[in-house]
Amino acid sequence: MVDYAKYIKELAKLLESSQNILLICHINPDGDAIGSQLALYFYLTSKGRNVSMISPNNLQEFLKWMQGSDRINIFTRKKNTCKDLIGMADLIIMLDFNQPNRLGEAEELVMKSKAPKFVIDHHLDSHKIADYIITDPSKCSTAELVYEIITELNGEPFSAKPFREAIYTGIVTDTGNFEYGPYTGRTMRIIADIIESGIEKEKILNVLYNNFSAERMRLQGLALNQRMTVLADLRTAYITLSRHDLEEYKHVKGDTEGFVNLPLSIKGIRFSVLLIEKDNFVKFSFRSKGNFPSNEFAAKYFSGGGHLNASGGEYAGTLENALEYFLKVLKENETLLKGEN
């Protein structure tokens, strides 16, 4: 159990003394990054604080319904505005990441800023990129951690509807609607409290999970029918998607969300991998069951990381070379993959 008291005391002092607070999430933000950012924004603005928000690049379409998402400044689209916001900030709070390269093009400006920096995150292996860090890998999401912090700051759970919708979105998306991740009874009690407060959970779940284009569904069909390989002897399945595949099916950001989870439904499979070809590298997403450490695999071989059963990484090179390397290192882990759990 992480003792937040001393960190929250410091955060409270910084919030009280800061005139221009900047909240920034990681590049390619997911539901947890945006959910935790918006939740903190709604709480701070309710207390009369001057708060700005930055995302290093565009939000995925299925997150743009969230109240306040239109107030997030996109660095790649509003560089001058974002540079000014970073320059004026006297407190920078970074949410849902702990490595400077996750800031994208904003990295140099943020890291050079003389403003106090505070990280709120739930990932392992936290890097020293801020003056203060609250990190708790036992939390299923940064949104859950933000909920706990704000409850402490506020003296009781914060009840504003946009705040609760943001927390709900962060928790639900970072657990795959509770299919993976280290969620606990405490997580479910938070969710119960949020649902009982009157949020429209069916509407939110429909927007998050039942709001795809026909082309996205066809891309998923291609992924499962023609691009998935099952290695039963290694209890592994992987999907490869080339740039041509994505272009042919009119891929937009967020379309492949959840694809990596699908092969875990196959009997006997405990490790699922999604390889997506980008301009000069291949993006890897990893999911596992039981005690196979997908995060250690990602860190050791693909300069990545994450959680025990959900992580990601990258390979600099072609899709063909990335696949060849992946199969090689996969074989090196044969004993662990064939383990009982």
Secondary structure, DSSP 8 states (H G I E B T S, - for coil): ----HHHHHHHHHHHHH-SSEEEEE-SS--HHHHHHHHHHHHHHHHTT--EEEEESS---GGGTTSTTGGGEEETTT-HHHHHHHHHH-SEEEEES--SGGGGGGGHHHHHH--S-EEEEE--SS----SSEEEE-TTSS-HHHHHHHHHHHHHSS----HHHHHHHHHHHHHHTTTTTSS---HHHHHHHHHHHHTT--HHHHHHHHHS---HHHHHHHHHHHHTSEEEEGGGTEEEEEE-HHHHHHTT--TTTTTTGGGGGGGSTT--EEEEEEE-SSEEEEEEEE-TT--HHHHHHHHHS-EE-SSEEEEEEES-HHHHHHHHHHHHHHTHHHHTS--
